[in-house]
Amino acid sequence: MRKFIQTDADHPLPFLPKLLQGPEGMLIIMSCAMAVSMHGWFALLNNFVVERAAFTGREIGFLQSIREVPGFLSFCAVFLLPFLREQNLALLSLGALGLGTMITGYFPSEYGLYATTFLMSLGFHYYETMNQSLTLQWTSKQRAPVVFAKQITASSIGTLAIFIVIILTFEQDVIDRIAGYFGTSSGIKTISLGFEPIYLIAGAFTIAVAVLCRFAYPDYVSPHMQTKTLFLRRRYWLYYALTFMGGARRQIFMVFAGFMMVEKFGFDATAITLLYLVNLIANIYIAPKVGRLIARLGERRALILEYIGLIGVFVGYAIVESAGAAAALYVIDHLFFAFAIAIKTYFHKIADPKDIASTAGVSFTINHIAAVGIPAAFGFIWLQNPGMVFYIGAGMAGISLLLATNVPADPSEGNEVLVGRTPRAVQPAE
């Protein structure tokens, strides 16, 4: 087995820039490839299932439930580790994501889409689980925030690239109407490719990157042998709680913030597309700065800053009456997602190094628990009082803020929390 490389220097890949050398570079490339397939799949999904598969609300609801199942099963990744190295499992998962995306356009039927969705989602969630585990194992505690931020930037670049491809090959009216917002004419003519070629291009790109990473990069050996069983440790309870609340916060943004933009302010598909583009461009610029900020301030201060900001954003959603202000809140809300890096790096600092792989799977399962209950339960609340959904979201951010104040200024093994610390066994004197 080839030698583990600690830095991104001196790697025999002359055709790649230094940023993409070594284990950190491989993780950055994989993040970009993941985004191309994942967000390409999402961008076309609603139009595709209606136009080609005649889906109604029943079928699309069931499809979305199927998509969440692999998130709950992320903990099962640990059962594959006795047979597959994590690096290989990550690349296989990335390939499965690409394959599921690539063939989506060629199965325009109810059960065909259920099958391709499950394959795509299984690849995505297992890739994300392994990516988090490998990043924490392959990077130092000081560099981890910066490396995660680079991955967010790479993901945003990949998403922006596939959005541009979709707009240029699919949506002439979107280009013209976006240009109209700025009082000009685009002068750009699209080439109508249809659904199948775009799904094929996105998926094939992801598979090609997975193959490249498998043969162009060496096998990196993690410094610590990983535990290959499932467990919940009491001393990680604050990490579990922050992870759960992060999943709940994600649902507020993904399900209800965008829906408010359409229902309350009448944003059409063009305006929503433009908002997505603004979010992506802002992330490319902001995410690296957030990573460096977390490294400088520490996880406690970064999380407190995030949750104070989210309380303001959610209250703003509840009372906003201006479409421009709502759009600004939406962009700010999206940018706060980068601060979730602090939850991962907090765990990095408190964890026994051999617990990282197993806990990564468990944490993804915990993060997805909220994906089941919140959309349905809050949907009923929305029918009665839409603003109440966001006030509850502000309350959830308040709970997260209280949890964040329990993070030590300098977390480490044995110093996981300020209040509620698990007593450690006293080592016998030698």
N, C-alpha and C positions, 0 to 999 in steps of 0.2 A: 504493500500500500504506500502511496506517495506521501510525502511529508506535508504536514499542516503548515500553512503559511500564515503568519501572524499579521502581516501588513499587506497593503496593496502594491507594494513595490517589487521589482525584480521578478515579475511573472512573465513567462515566455509566451506572451500574446502580443506581438509587435503591431498587429493590425488594429488594436484597441487602444484608446487613450488611457492614461494612467488612472483616471477615475474609475475605469471599468476593469482594472486589473485585480487579481487576488480574490479571496472569498467575498469581500465586501462588494467588489465590482460585479461578481456573478449575481449576488442578491439584488443589486440595482437593476441589472439587465432583466432578471426574472420579474421584477415588479412592473417594469414597463410592459413586458409581454403579457403578464396577467391582465393588466388594465385594458389592453387592446381587445382581447376576447371578451372579458367580463362586461365592459361598458359598451362594446359593440353589440353584444347580445341584448343588453338592456335597452339600448337606444331604439332598436327596431322591433322589440318584442310585441308591444301593444298593437301596432299596425299589422304585424305579420300574423298574429293569431286571429285577428278579426278578418283580415282580407283573404287569407289563404286557408284558415282552418275553421272559420265561422264560429269562433268562440263566443260564448255568452259569459255573464258574470259567474255562473256556476263553474264553468271550465277554467276560467282564468284564476278564480279563487283557489280551486284545487291545485292548479299548476303552481301557484305561489306557495301553497302549503308544502308541496313536494320539494320545491326549491329550498325550503328551510330545514327539511329533514336532515340532510347531511351536516348542517350546522350543529344540530343536536347530537349527531353521531361523531363529532370531531374527536371525542375522547377515544374512539375505537382505533384511531391512528396508532396509539401506543401498542396495540396488539400486533401490528405489522413490523414493529421495530426489531424483534428477534430475527426476522427474515430479510429485512431491507435496511440498508443504511439510510439515515435521515436525508442525506443529500440526494440519494437516488429516489427516495419516496417523494421528495419535493419535486424533482424533475418529472417523475411519472405522473404526479398529480397535475403539474402544469400541462403536460401533454394531454391528459384526460380533459382538462378544461378546454384546451384548444380543439380537441376532437369533437367534444360535445357541441361547441360553437360552430365548428366547420360543417357538421352534418345537419344542423338545425333546419336550414332552409330546404332540405331534401326530404323532410318528414312532416309535411303540413297536415297532420291529422291529430286527433285528440291524444291517442295513446303514443303516437310517434313523438309528439312534443313532450309528453310526460317523461318518456324514456330519455330523450336528448337533454331535457332540463335536469333530470336527476344526475346524468353523467357529468354535465357541465358543472353543476353545483358541487358534486362530490369532489371533482378535481379542484375547484376553487377553494373549498373549505379545508381540504387536506393540505393543499399548497399553503394556505395562509397559516395553518397550524405549524407546519414544518418551517415556514419562513420565519415566524416569530421565534421558534425554538433555536434555529440555526443562527439567527442574528444575535441572540443573547449569548449563545455559546462561543461564537467566533469573534465577538468584539469585546473590548474592555468596557468596564462600567463607565469610564469617562467618555468613551467614544460612542456608546450605544445611542444616545439621543441624536447625535449628528447623523449616524448611519440610518436610523429609522426615518429621519427627515429627508435624507437623500432618496430613500425608497418612495416616500410620498411624492416628492418632486418627479421622480421617474414615472410613477403611476399617473400623475397628472399629465405629463408629456404624452404618454401612451394614449390616455383617454382623449386628450385634445386632438391627437393625430387621427384617431379613428372617427371622431366627430367631424373633423374637416373632410375626411374621405366620404363619410355618409352625406354630408351637406353637398359636396361637389358632385356626387354621383347619384343623388336621390332627390334633393329638395331645392329645385330652382326657386320656388316661391319664397323659401326661407331666406335664401341669399338676398333676393330682391327686397324683402321686407325688412331684414336687418339693415341693409344699406339705407332703406327709407327712414329708419329711426335717426340716421345721421344726415338726412336731407340730401342724399346723393344717390347715384345709380351704380349698381355693382359692376355692370359690364361683363359679368361672368356667366357663361353658359354651362349648365351641368350636362353630364353624360348619364343617361338613365341606365343603370346596371340591373336594378331589381334586388330583391332580398338575397337570393341564393349566392351570387358572386361576392357580396359584401360579407356575409357570414363565412364563406369559404376563405376569403382573403384574411379576415381577422383570425380565424382558427388556425389557418395554415401558418401565419406569422408566428403565433404562439408556439406551435409544435416545432417550427424551425428553430426558434430560440432555445427550446428545451433540448433539442438534439445538439445544437451548437454548444450549449453549456455542458452537456454530458461528455463531449469529446474534446472540447477546447480547454476546459479547466481540469485540473487534477482532482483526485479524491482528497478532500480535506478531512483530517482526523481531528475530532473535537478533543479538547484537553481533558475532558472528564467523561468517563463511562456513564451513560444515562440509565436511570431506573426504568425498567420495562414493565411496570405494573401500575395499576390505577390506585390513587390515594387522594385523600383530602387531609391536609395538615392544619391543625388548629392555629399554628403560628402564622399561617397565610390568610387568616380570615378577613383581614382588611383588604387585601388584594382581591379576594373573591367578591367582597361587597362592592368595591369600586368598579370591578368588571361588570357586575350585574347592573349597577346603576348606569354605566356607560352604554350597555345594550338598550336600556329603557330610553335613555336620551336620544339614541340613534333612531328609534322608532318615531319619536316626536318629530324629528326633522324630516325623515324620509317619507312618512305617511301623511302628516298633517300640515307641515309648513308649506310644502309644494301645493297641496290641495287648497290651502287658503289662498295662495296666489291666484289660482284659477277661479275658485268659487266666489271669493269676496271682491277681487280686484279685476277679474276678467282677463288675466294674462292668457294669451293664446300660445300655440305651440312655438311660434317664432320667438316670443318674449321669453318663454321658459328656456328655449335653446340658447338664447343670448345670455341669460343668467348662468346657465351651466358653463358657457365659455368664459364668462367673467370669473366664476369660481375657480376654474382650472388655471387660468392665467395667473390669478392672484395666488393660488397655492404654489405654483412653480416659483414664485418670488418669495412668498412668506414662509413656506415650510422649512427651508434651511435656517432661517432666522429663528424660528420657533425652537428647532433642535438645539441651536447654540444657546438660546435663552434658558432652556431647561437645564442644560449642562452648567450654566453659570448660576442660575437661581436655586437649583435643586428642585426635586419633585414636589415637596410640600408647598413651596411658594407658587410654583407653576400651576399646580392643581387648584389652589385657592384662587389664583387669578382667573383660571378658566371658569370655575363655577360661579364666581361673582359676576363675570361677564355673561354667563348663560342665564342667570337669574334676570339680568337686565334684558337680554334678548327675548326670553319667553314672556316676560311681562309686556315688552314692546309688541310682540305678536298679538297679545290679548287686546291691546288698546289701540293699535295703529289704525289710522283711517286714510293714510296717504299711500298710494301705490309705490311711489319712489322710496318712502321710508321703509315700506315692507320689503322692497327689493334689497335695500341696504342691510336690513336685519338678516335677510336670507343669506347674503354673502358673508356677513360677519359670523353668523351661526356656522356656516360651512368651514370657515377658517379655524374656528375653535376646535374642530376635529383633530387638527395637528397636535393639540395639547394632550391628546390621549396617549401620545408617546410616553408621557410621564408615568402612566400607570404601568406600562411595560418595564420601564427602567427602574421604577420602584421595586418591582418584583425581582429584577436582575440583582439589585443590591442586597435584598434580604434572603434570597433563595440559596439553598444548598445547591451547588452547581450540577449535581447529578439529578436534581428534581425538575430541571427545566423542560425537557421534552414531554414528560407525562403531564405536567401542570399546564403546558401550552394547550394540549387537547382538552383538558378539563375546563380551562378558562374560556375557550370558544363555546363549549356547551353552555356554560353559565351565561355567557354573553347573549346567547340565543334564546334563553328562557323567556325573556321579555317579548321576543318577536311573536310569540303565540298569543299571549293574553292582551297586550296593550292595543294593537290595532282594532281588535273586535270590541273590547270593553270601552275604549275611548271613542270608538265610532258611535256608540249609543249616546255618550255624553255630548258629542259633537252635534247630534241632531237636536238636542235641547238647548245647548249653549256653547258655541264654538270657542268663545274666549276662555271658558272654564278648562278646556283641554290644556291650554297654554299656562293658565294659572297653576294647574296641577303639575305641569312640566317645570314651572319655576319652583314649586315645592320640592320636586324630586331633585332639582339642582341644589336646593338648600340642604337636602339630606346629604348629597354628595359633598357639599362644602363642609358640613360637620365631620364627615368621614375624613376629608382631606386634612382637617386640623389635627387629626390623630396620627398623621404621618410624621415621623421624627424628622428633624432638620437634616440629620445625617443617618439615614436608615442603613442597617447592616444586619447580618445574621446575629440574632440575640437582641437586636434593637429594632424590632419590626413595627411596633406601635408605641404610642405614649400611654394610652389607657387600654386595659384589657390584655395585657401581656401574658402569654402562656408561661407558667413557671418552667424553667429548664432544669433538667436533672443535674444534680451536683456530681461532678466528676470526683472519684476517690483519689485521695492524695497518694502520690507515688512514694 
